[in-house]
Amino acid sequence: MNTKHILLVEDNPYDIFLTKRAFTKAKIVNPIQVVKDGEKAIAYLARGEPYRDQAEKRRIER
């Protein structure tokens, strides 16, 4: 089975906590990558620095 990774773009730590808590309560067990802003989200999706090493561990569906 191909695990889908979730990208959460959020800069508020409390909102990150609430989102992760909601996922846990909903029994969503997919890995979550949190980035703080849009630039970091684009770097993650483009497999740029500092996320290049993680690119081998995940596959982005386009």
C-alpha positions in Angstrom: 0.0 0.0 0.0 1.3 3.5 -0.9 1.1 5.8 2.1 0.0 9.3 1.3 1.9 12.1 3.1 0.1 15.2 4.3 1.6 18.7 4.0 0.3 21.1 6.6 1.2 24.7 6.0 0.7 26.5 9.3 2.7 29.0 11.4 0.6 28.9 14.6 1.8 26.2 17.0 -1.6 25.9 18.6 -3.3 25.4 15.2 -0.7 22.7 14.4 -1.5 21.0 17.7 -5.3 21.2 17.0 -4.9 19.8 13.5 -2.8 16.9 14.6 -5.2 16.2 17.4 -8.2 16.2 15.0 -6.3 13.8 12.7 -5.6 11.5 15.6 -9.2 11.5 16.7 -10.3 10.8 13.2 -7.8 7.9 13.1 -5.9 9.5 10.2 -2.4 7.9 10.5 -0.7 9.4 7.4 2.6 11.1 8.0 2.3 14.8 8.5 5.0 17.3 7.3 4.6 20.7 8.8 6.0 23.8 7.2 5.6 27.4 8.4 5.0 29.3 5.2 4.3 29.1 1.5 7.9 29.4 0.5 8.8 26.3 2.5 5.8 24.5 1.1 7.0 25.2 -2.4 10.5 24.0 -1.5 9.0 20.8 0.0 6.8 20.1 -3.1 9.8 20.9 -5.4 12.0 18.7 -3.3 14.3 21.6 -2.7 16.5 22.4 0.3 16.2 21.5 3.1 13.8 18.8 2.1 15.9 17.1 -0.6 17.0 14.3 1.7 13.3 13.5 2.4 12.5 13.2 -1.3 13.6 9.6 -1.4 11.3 8.7 1.6 8.2 10.1 0.0 6.4 10.3 -3.3 4.3 13.3 -4.2 1.2 12.7 -6.3 0.7 15.3 -9.0 
